[in-house]
């Protein structure tokens, strides 16, 4: 994925963004500026684009990104998050970078070779009617190895997940939709100050006719708090399949260098 940044005045009540880059899938975004934090002054949108999908690529690409830029005032800022896809055949994420079903490859991690920063990009080709549960997590990080994450919280990340994919009228892919975390705060404003939640159940994704029609993307609007053990491993229930009812996200900073 590539990065596109756009700044626009907050004077209008509605803004529309279109990002068109050669060899990439067009990106579209709409925002109501009356919902924007006035302390930011301008509306900043950080966009991670997807390259056009080749015939050899899987049908769908899921990109996890965030709205703030590096210069965004506190408490907003890029936050290290993990993207997790739970298919009936298994999990797809940074620690499970490939996915097979009945001996065939159906998914792979495309970007994000470490548990930090992002954007995390996962490609997957589920069969029709197969549910893929999409989650975001903010696992523990070392304050020495990742000092930028000190005082960063999931609710301040501005995270959103974009779905790209092939259809009958877009053989190289198009934007199928997105799920925006900040929209949860319109109906649950108290969650904005909740610094204990470290999990976001993003959506349920289910194709009908893979590579042909529009898949169902159903936002879940759910925050949860994981269980962290003494080794700083994270555990949570993916709520979609029994194999991931106590899913483990290993602590990423073990052995990288001293945390003293």
NUTI-219324 format. One record per residue (C-alpha): residue in one letter; residue number from 1; x, y, z. Coordinates in pm, whole numbers, plus 50000, padded with zeros to 5 digits. Example, Ala and Ser with C-alpha at 12.3 -4.5 7.8 and 13.67 -1.06 7.14 Angstrom:
<atoms>
{type:a seq:1 u:51230 v:49550 w:50780}
{type:s seq:2 u:51367 v:49894 w:50714}
</atoms>
This chain:
<atoms>
{type:x seq:1 u:50000 v:50000 w:50000}
{type:x seq:2 u:50102 v:50359 w:49946}
{type:x seq:3 u:50028 v:50667 w:50157}
{type:x seq:4 u:49829 v:50971 w:50047}
{type:x seq:5 u:49777 v:51273 w:50272}
{type:x seq:6 u:49516 v:51542 w:50230}
{type:x seq:7 u:49443 v:51854 w:50433}
{type:x seq:8 u:49125 v:52055 w:50384}
{type:x seq:9 u:48960 v:52344 w:50563}
{type:x seq:10 u:48704 v:52266 w:50831}
{type:x seq:11 u:48482 v:52559 w:50725}
{type:x seq:12 u:48246 v:52346 w:50518}
{type:x seq:13 u:48007 v:52093 w:50666}
{type:x seq:14 u:48087 v:51814 w:50423}
{type:x seq:15 u:48402 v:51713 w:50241}
{type:x seq:16 u:48466 v:51447 w:49981}
{type:x seq:17 u:48805 v:51305 w:49901}
{type:x seq:18 u:48902 v:51109 w:49591}
{type:x seq:19 u:49255 v:50971 w:49559}
{type:x seq:20 u:49350 v:50862 w:49210}
{type:x seq:21 u:49701 v:50723 w:49159}
{type:x seq:22 u:49818 v:50530 w:48856}
{type:x seq:23 u:49830 v:50150 w:48911}
{type:x seq:24 u:49638 v:50188 w:49239}
{type:x seq:25 u:49270 v:50136 w:49318}
{type:x seq:26 u:49076 v:50462 w:49345}
{type:x seq:27 u:48999 v:50563 w:49704}
{type:x seq:28 u:48689 v:50757 w:49814}
{type:x seq:29 u:48603 v:50918 w:50146}
{type:x seq:30 u:48330 v:51141 w:50285}
{type:x seq:31 u:48331 v:51324 w:50618}
{type:x seq:32 u:48102 v:51556 w:50809}
{type:x seq:33 u:48334 v:51828 w:50940}
{type:x seq:34 u:48092 v:51921 w:51219}
{type:x seq:35 u:48207 v:51600 w:51390}
{type:x seq:36 u:48576 v:51692 w:51374}
{type:x seq:37 u:48767 v:51789 w:51687}
{type:x seq:38 u:48798 v:52171 w:51655}
{type:x seq:39 u:49139 v:52165 w:51826}
{type:x seq:40 u:49286 v:51999 w:51517}
{type:x seq:41 u:49222 v:52308 w:51304}
{type:x seq:42 u:49221 v:52114 w:50978}
{type:x seq:43 u:49083 v:51781 w:50871}
{type:x seq:44 u:49370 v:51541 w:50818}
{type:x seq:45 u:49321 v:51209 w:50648}
{type:x seq:46 u:49593 v:50953 w:50609}
{type:x seq:47 u:49507 v:50710 w:50332}
{type:x seq:48 u:49675 v:50381 w:50253}
{type:x seq:49 u:49598 v:50290 w:49896}
{type:x seq:50 u:49594 v:49944 w:49746}
{type:x seq:51 u:49771 v:49855 w:49426}
{type:x seq:52 u:49546 v:49715 w:49155}
{type:x seq:53 u:49483 v:49345 w:49206}
{type:x seq:54 u:49637 v:49108 w:48956}
{type:x seq:55 u:49470 v:48794 w:48824}
{type:x seq:56 u:49699 v:48591 w:49050}
{type:x seq:57 u:49605 v:48789 w:49363}
{type:x seq:58 u:49339 v:48675 w:49605}
{type:x seq:59 u:48993 v:48826 w:49562}
{type:x seq:60 u:48993 v:49062 w:49859}
{type:x seq:61 u:49238 v:49295 w:50031}
{type:x seq:62 u:49180 v:49430 w:50382}
{type:x seq:63 u:49387 v:49732 w:50488}
{type:x seq:64 u:49410 v:49858 w:50844}
{type:x seq:65 u:49509 v:50222 w:50873}
{type:x seq:66 u:49450 v:50536 w:51079}
{type:x seq:67 u:49333 v:50891 w:51019}
{type:x seq:68 u:49589 v:51094 w:51219}
{type:x seq:69 u:49922 v:51202 w:51074}
{type:x seq:70 u:50246 v:51223 w:51270}
{type:x seq:71 u:50192 v:51593 w:51344}
{type:x seq:72 u:49841 v:51550 w:51484}
{type:x seq:73 u:49803 v:51705 w:51834}
{type:x seq:74 u:49788 v:51475 w:52135}
{type:x seq:75 u:49622 v:51246 w:52224}
{type:x seq:76 u:49580 v:51154 w:51859}
{type:x seq:77 u:49860 v:50983 w:51675}
{type:x seq:78 u:49961 v:50671 w:51480}
{type:x seq:79 u:49910 v:50377 w:51712}
{type:x seq:80 u:50057 v:50029 w:51674}
{type:x seq:81 u:49766 v:49800 w:51598}
{type:x seq:82 u:49730 v:49444 w:51475}
{type:x seq:83 u:49478 v:49335 w:51213}
{type:x seq:84 u:49329 v:48987 w:51260}
{type:x seq:85 u:49109 v:48797 w:51016}
{type:x seq:86 u:48930 v:48488 w:51146}
{type:x seq:87 u:48818 v:48243 w:50877}
{type:x seq:88 u:48660 v:47904 w:50944}
{type:x seq:89 u:48992 v:47745 w:50839}
{type:x seq:90 u:49205 v:47955 w:51075}
{type:x seq:91 u:49344 v:48296 w:51159}
{type:x seq:92 u:49530 v:48535 w:50931}
{type:x seq:93 u:49749 v:48801 w:51094}
{type:x seq:94 u:50110 v:48902 w:51158}
{type:x seq:95 u:50178 v:48584 w:51354}
{type:x seq:96 u:49984 v:48363 w:51109}
{type:x seq:97 u:50092 v:48510 w:50773}
{type:x seq:98 u:49946 v:48238 w:50551}
{type:x seq:99 u:49609 v:48066 w:50545}
{type:x seq:100 u:49513 v:47740 w:50375}
{type:x seq:101 u:49186 v:47553 w:50342}
{type:x seq:102 u:49169 v:47190 w:50230}
{type:x seq:103 u:49527 v:47216 w:50108}
{type:x seq:104 u:49479 v:47533 w:49903}
{type:x seq:105 u:49623 v:47875 w:49985}
{type:x seq:106 u:49340 v:48121 w:50049}
{type:x seq:107 u:49511 v:48407 w:50234}
{type:x seq:108 u:49836 v:48582 w:50312}
{type:x seq:109 u:49975 v:48881 w:50497}
{type:x seq:110 u:50090 v:49129 w:50232}
{type:x seq:111 u:50235 v:49410 w:50442}
{type:x seq:112 u:50354 v:49478 w:50798}
{type:x seq:113 u:50645 v:49250 w:50877}
{type:x seq:114 u:50651 v:49343 w:51244}
{type:x seq:115 u:50398 v:49404 w:51516}
{type:x seq:116 u:50400 v:49780 w:51488}
{type:x seq:117 u:50326 v:50078 w:51275}
{type:x seq:118 u:50115 v:49940 w:50997}
{type:x seq:119 u:49952 v:49953 w:50761}
{type:x seq:120 u:49861 v:49591 w:50805}
{type:x seq:121 u:49735 v:49445 w:50478}
{type:x seq:122 u:49581 v:49101 w:50443}
{type:x seq:123 u:49467 v:48930 w:50122}
{type:x seq:124 u:49206 v:48657 w:50139}
{type:x seq:125 u:48974 v:48454 w:49915}
{type:x seq:126 u:48693 v:48302 w:50122}
{type:x seq:127 u:48429 v:48089 w:49952}
{type:x seq:128 u:48078 v:48222 w:49917}
{type:x seq:129 u:47887 v:48230 w:50243}
{type:x seq:130 u:48197 v:48192 w:50461}
{type:x seq:131 u:48218 v:48443 w:50744}
{type:x seq:132 u:48544 v:48628 w:50807}
{type:x seq:133 u:48552 v:48812 w:51140}
{type:x seq:134 u:48778 v:49119 w:51133}
{type:x seq:135 u:48941 v:49247 w:51453}
{type:x seq:136 u:49189 v:49514 w:51553}
{type:x seq:137 u:49406 v:49478 w:51862}
{type:x seq:138 u:49652 v:49698 w:52048}
{type:x seq:139 u:49886 v:49452 w:52220}
{type:x seq:140 u:50133 v:49557 w:52492}
{type:x seq:141 u:50456 v:49716 w:52369}
{type:x seq:142 u:50785 v:49777 w:52546}
{type:x seq:143 u:50824 v:50136 w:52663}
{type:x seq:144 u:51194 v:50110 w:52570}
{type:x seq:145 u:51162 v:49947 w:52228}
{type:x seq:146 u:50851 v:50141 w:52126}
{type:x seq:147 u:50858 v:50467 w:52327}
{type:x seq:148 u:50627 v:50634 w:52074}
{type:x seq:149 u:50348 v:50409 w:52202}
{type:x seq:150 u:50368 v:50532 w:52561}
{type:x seq:151 u:50032 v:50688 w:52642}
{type:x seq:152 u:49876 v:50576 w:52314}
{type:x seq:153 u:49535 v:50412 w:52329}
{type:x seq:154 u:49313 v:50228 w:52085}
{type:x seq:155 u:49032 v:50482 w:52117}
{type:x seq:156 u:49265 v:50767 w:52009}
{type:x seq:157 u:49410 v:50584 w:51709}
{type:x seq:158 u:49159 v:50703 w:51452}
{type:x seq:159 u:49173 v:50356 w:51304}
{type:x seq:160 u:48965 v:50255 w:51005}
{type:x seq:161 u:48965 v:49942 w:50791}
{type:x seq:162 u:48924 v:49955 w:50413}
{type:x seq:163 u:48801 v:49663 w:50203}
{type:x seq:164 u:48912 v:49632 w:49842}
{type:x seq:165 u:48819 v:49351 w:49608}
{type:x seq:166 u:48744 v:49215 w:49265}
{type:x seq:167 u:48392 v:49223 w:49121}
{type:x seq:168 u:48236 v:49149 w:48784}
{type:x seq:169 u:48276 v:49515 w:48685}
{type:x seq:170 u:48620 v:49568 w:48842}
{type:x seq:171 u:48856 v:49283 w:48754}
{type:x seq:172 u:49153 v:49463 w:48912}
{type:x seq:173 u:48961 v:49561 w:49222}
{type:x seq:174 u:48769 v:49853 w:49366}
{type:x seq:175 u:48694 v:49997 w:49707}
{type:x seq:176 u:48413 v:49786 w:49852}
{type:x seq:177 u:48367 v:49979 w:50173}
{type:x seq:178 u:48526 v:50081 w:50499}
{type:x seq:179 u:48451 v:50060 w:50871}
{type:x seq:180 u:48549 v:50363 w:51080}
{type:x seq:181 u:48615 v:50328 w:51451}
{type:x seq:182 u:48533 v:50692 w:51533}
{type:x seq:183 u:48172 v:50640 w:51421}
{type:x seq:184 u:48121 v:50427 w:51733}
{type:x seq:185 u:48162 v:50739 w:51946}
{type:x seq:186 u:47856 v:50904 w:51790}
{type:x seq:187 u:47635 v:50657 w:51976}
{type:x seq:188 u:47876 v:50560 w:52257}
{type:x seq:189 u:48056 v:50888 w:52342}
{type:x seq:190 u:48171 v:50764 w:52683}
{type:x seq:191 u:48393 v:50506 w:52513}
{type:x seq:192 u:48616 v:50782 w:52377}
{type:x seq:193 u:48782 v:50819 w:52717}
{type:x seq:194 u:48803 v:50445 w:52790}
{type:x seq:195 u:49173 v:50359 w:52803}
{type:x seq:196 u:49125 v:50000 w:52915}
{type:x seq:197 u:48983 v:49867 w:52587}
{type:x seq:198 u:49248 v:49721 w:52357}
{type:x seq:199 u:49028 v:49532 w:52109}
{type:x seq:200 u:48791 v:49647 w:51837}
{type:x seq:201 u:48559 v:49399 w:51668}
{type:x seq:202 u:48562 v:49572 w:51332}
{type:x seq:203 u:48319 v:49377 w:51114}
{type:x seq:204 u:48186 v:49054 w:50976}
{type:x seq:205 u:48283 v:49010 w:50612}
{type:x seq:206 u:48095 v:48756 w:50399}
{type:x seq:207 u:48113 v:48722 w:50020}
{type:x seq:208 u:47813 v:48589 w:49830}
{type:x seq:209 u:47962 v:48524 w:49487}
{type:x seq:210 u:48338 v:48578 w:49536}
{type:x seq:211 u:48493 v:48809 w:49280}
{type:x seq:212 u:48153 v:48884 w:49129}
{type:x seq:213 u:47919 v:49084 w:49352}
{type:x seq:214 u:47939 v:49310 w:49655}
{type:x seq:215 u:48023 v:49117 w:49974}
{type:x seq:216 u:47842 v:49189 w:50299}
{type:x seq:217 u:48044 v:49413 w:50531}
{type:x seq:218 u:47866 v:49445 w:50866}
{type:x seq:219 u:48031 v:49671 w:51124}
{type:x seq:220 u:48019 v:49533 w:51479}
{type:x seq:221 u:48080 v:49857 w:51678}
{type:x seq:222 u:48222 v:49662 w:51970}
{type:x seq:223 u:48515 v:49733 w:52202}
{type:x seq:224 u:48657 v:49474 w:52441}
{type:x seq:225 u:48937 v:49441 w:52694}
{type:x seq:226 u:49173 v:49146 w:52652}
{type:x seq:227 u:49341 v:48928 w:52911}
{type:x seq:228 u:49716 v:48993 w:52944}
{type:x seq:229 u:49929 v:48731 w:53118}
{type:x seq:230 u:50258 v:48774 w:53303}
{type:x seq:231 u:50454 v:48730 w:52980}
{type:x seq:232 u:50252 v:49016 w:52824}
{type:x seq:233 u:50080 v:48785 w:52578}
{type:x seq:234 u:49730 v:48895 w:52482}
{type:x seq:235 u:49425 v:48665 w:52480}
{type:x seq:236 u:49073 v:48728 w:52354}
{type:x seq:237 u:48760 v:48560 w:52218}
{type:x seq:238 u:48709 v:48626 w:51845}
{type:x seq:239 u:48337 v:48540 w:51890}
{type:x seq:240 u:48316 v:48381 w:51544}
{type:x seq:241 u:48469 v:48032 w:51574}
{type:x seq:242 u:48551 v:47795 w:51858}
{type:x seq:243 u:48921 v:47765 w:51766}
{type:x seq:244 u:48973 v:48133 w:51849}
{type:x seq:245 u:48770 v:48160 w:52168}
{type:x seq:246 u:49098 v:48217 w:52355}
{type:x seq:247 u:49312 v:48350 w:52073}
{type:x seq:248 u:49672 v:48436 w:52162}
{type:x seq:249 u:49867 v:48736 w:52035}
{type:x seq:250 u:50229 v:48676 w:52146}
{type:x seq:251 u:50420 v:48964 w:52300}
{type:x seq:252 u:50627 v:49103 w:52015}
{type:x seq:253 u:50917 v:49262 w:52204}
{type:x seq:254 u:51065 v:48955 w:52371}
{type:x seq:255 u:51437 v:48926 w:52304}
{type:x seq:256 u:51459 v:49230 w:52078}
{type:x seq:257 u:51673 v:49415 w:52329}
{type:x seq:258 u:51679 v:49493 w:52698}
{type:x seq:259 u:51361 v:49642 w:52836}
{type:x seq:260 u:51529 v:49754 w:53159}
</atoms>
